[in-house]
Amino acid sequence: MEHLSEELIIEILKRITRTSDLNSLSLVSKQLYSIDAEQRATIRLDCGLATEAFPALCSRFPNLLKVEIDYSGWTSGNGSQIDNQCLLFFSSCCTLLNDLTLSFCSNISDPGIACLTYCKKLMSLRLNSIPELTSSGLLLLAVGCKALSSVYLNDCKGIAGSTEWLEHLGANGSLEELAADTYRYDLLCESLKDLRLAHLVTEPEGPEIGLRFLLGKCKALERLCLEYVSGLIDNDLIALSQTCKNLKSISLWLNPEHYNVGDDIVFRTGFTDGSLKALRMIKILGPPLDPPEIGFTQEGLVSLVQSCPIRVLMLNSALFNDDGMKALSTAQFLETLSLIDCDEVTDHGMRFAVHFPSLINLTLRYCYSVSDVGLSELVHAQKLESLVVGGCPMISEKGVQCAAKSVCYEVECQSLAHYKRLR
């Protein structure tokens, strides 16, 4: 082994996945011990960890990227647990850390969590049963860890009252994923007016958990945006219609999932026409609705627009055609219409746009079946305030001239994936 190059030894160590094997191998020679210490990126510590050995362990592995400390099943016979001082030493040594899990650490409190701000690259944090942690500690963490993008909280009973830490992460941080047993915490959101949830997984069953629990407390909510929230069902919007009487705007970006329907499994979005019926109950004033590829039917969507004073409607990859355009021509309040990737809307359907009573703003992107012919009546009617056209190969720049007071013709517009918000 002494004659092997360091590069080869590193490759050998990378292929050994069991921690016990790595520990044994590092005892073979000083060279292996040193290289293992430099290369070790992941480590898991449990009840067998002696706190007096913790500083030496942190000093030995300064390049750790992922650490899990789990005291589940701990008893007093296992010795003492790591405390805030240990976490301070750990944070100052392992500054490259980007993923940390702390479970059942009863001696960790706000000062210890605040020490994690030394780990400027920390992106993922999972806290499971940390009873001494409060919202004050989370706020210090949120302010200091700018790279934090994923937070998991479970059974942290000291978190109650203030949600300033969450507001800071949402407004100033890079948070992309938040998982929490919210029914355990007293979230003060009765006065919340604007809520955006993105890339979350919600529990589809049970009245006291998931999105329904949260919406049940947001009685003053006026604007709601749900972007790719997994686990949604019609009952969530039904609960919304019963609680959020002040709702004025809703934006939905949904991906199809597998759902059990009777004895069959269907691939569709969680929201169907049943959700649209619930929205009609609260008479929404102007939601930028984005019906997904599968879920809402054209009939359900048209019924919503005709029965509610909706002023803004965006159809993105929706199952929408010329019949839908004809039906929308009776929508009294619709002022702004955006059609994105709606292949089944043709020149024939576009002619109905002239008859929309209140339509003044029209956007067409990647509508491959609409040409200059379809826009010709709009040009003659001179009723549009603004017209935006992009990615429509059958529509020429000459064809949009004089179609509105303000015309934007984009030769090179954003990709279709951009407008679908594919991530």
Secondary structure, DSSP 4 states (H G I P E B T S, - for coil): -TTS-HHHHHHHHHT---HHHHHHHTTS-HHHHHHHHHH--EEEE-TT--GGGHHHHHHH-TT--EEEEE-TT--GGG-PPP-HHHHHHHHHH-TT--EEEEES-TT-BHHHHHGGGG-TT--EEEEES-TB--HHHHHHHHHH-TT--EEEEES-TT--B--HHHHHHHHHS---EEEE-GGGS-B--TT--EEEEES-B--SS-TTSHHHHHHHH-TT--EEEEES-BT--HHHHHHHHHH-TT--EEEEE---EEEEETTEEEEE-S--HHHHHHHHHTT-S---B---SSSS-HHHHHHHHHHS---EEEEES-S--HHHHHHHTT-SS--EEEEES-TT--HHHHGGGGG-SS--EEEEES-TT--HHHHHHHHHH--EEEEEEES-TT--HHHHTTSEEEEEEESS---HHHHHT--
